[in-house]
């Protein structure tokens, strides 16, 4: 004779299995997902996000990377594709956007910067890392994920056709927080691995407030950003 599980027992067993597998931890939120639309409009990468296509783009808001909560300096990110190029635009509220580094592949994460992590296959083994600071400096690398990431090898990779630009709003209106914005054009055909359907993605920011680092993410990792199992998922329409 078949016996029915007590009410709620199935949910309890499922939750227990998830906890034991390490895929869900106390206080963490489900991984996010997004659909990224396409456009026929030419987007000029000048850091201003003025084209009409940006209004039709996918829009996400970053959260505190350690708590999943709201932020003192909000960040809005928009994404849209044109042919084989993925365009990403960041709007970063900031009382005082500061950055001194200007060279390609400088350690931009030590100052103010936004970051993109893009895993084309979604397997968590390799992914693109891009960073841009308020001065428009670029870091681009191809990361081979593992216990000991070789960042020197990662930054030896360069996207030949990547385009970036940033703008800083130094004078805000009364009662309006200052900000900085940037645009990034990623040539998808230059990635070492190709996108087929769903891919994994994270969008992050390193913000400085009163001399301290504050970390933001679309998909909070609850530790450092190099955690591909915590990346959200994305699809092109």
Rosetta blueprint (number, residue, H / E / L):
1 X L
2 X L
3 X L
4 X L
5 X L
6 X L
7 X L
8 X L
9 X H
10 X H
11 X H
12 X H
13 X H
14 X H
15 X H
16 X H
17 X H
18 X H
19 X H
20 X H
21 X H
22 X L
23 X L
24 X L
25 X L
26 X L
27 X L
28 X L
29 X L
30 X L
31 X L
32 X L
33 X E
34 X E
35 X E
36 X E
37 X L
38 X E
39 X L
40 X L
41 X L
42 X L
43 X L
44 X L
45 X L
46 X L
47 X L
48 X L
49 X L
50 X L
51 X L
52 X L
53 X H
54 X H
55 X H
56 X H
57 X L
58 X E
59 X E
60 X E
61 X E
62 X L
63 X E
64 X E
65 X L
66 X L
67 X L
68 X L
69 X L
70 X L
71 X L
72 X L
73 X L
74 X L
75 X E
76 X E
77 X E
78 X E
79 X E
80 X E
81 X E
82 X E
83 X L
84 X L
85 X E
86 X E
87 X E
88 X E
89 X E
90 X E
91 X E
92 X E
93 X E
94 X L
95 X L
96 X L
97 X L
98 X L
99 X L
100 X L
101 X L
102 X L
103 X L
104 X L
105 X L
106 X L
107 X L
108 X H
109 X H
110 X H
111 X L
112 X L
113 X E
114 X E
115 X E
116 X E
117 X E
118 X E
119 X E
120 X L
121 X L
122 X L
123 X L
124 X L
125 X L
126 X E
127 X E
128 X E
129 X E
130 X E
131 X E
132 X E
133 X L
134 X L
135 X L
136 X L
137 X L
138 X E
139 X E
140 X E
141 X E
142 X E
143 X E
144 X E
145 X L
146 X L
147 X L
148 X L
149 X L
150 X L
151 X H
152 X H
153 X H
154 X H
155 X H
156 X L
157 X L
158 X L
159 X L
160 X L
161 X L
162 X L
163 X E
164 X E
165 X E
166 X E
167 X E
168 X E
169 X E
170 X L
171 X L
172 X L
173 X L
174 X L
175 X L
176 X L
177 X L
178 X L
179 X E
180 X E
181 X E
182 X E
183 X E
184 X E
185 X E
186 X E
187 X E
188 X H
189 X H
190 X H
191 X L
192 X L
193 X L
194 X L
195 X L
196 X L
197 X L
198 X L
199 X E
200 X E
201 X E
202 X E
203 X E
204 X E
205 X E
206 X E
207 X E
208 X E
209 X E
210 X L
211 X L
212 X E
213 X E
214 X E
215 X E
216 X E
217 X E
218 X L
219 X L
220 X L
221 X L
222 X L
223 X L
224 X L
225 X L
226 X L
227 X L
228 X H
229 X H
230 X H
231 X L
232 X E
233 X E
234 X E
235 X E
236 X E
237 X L
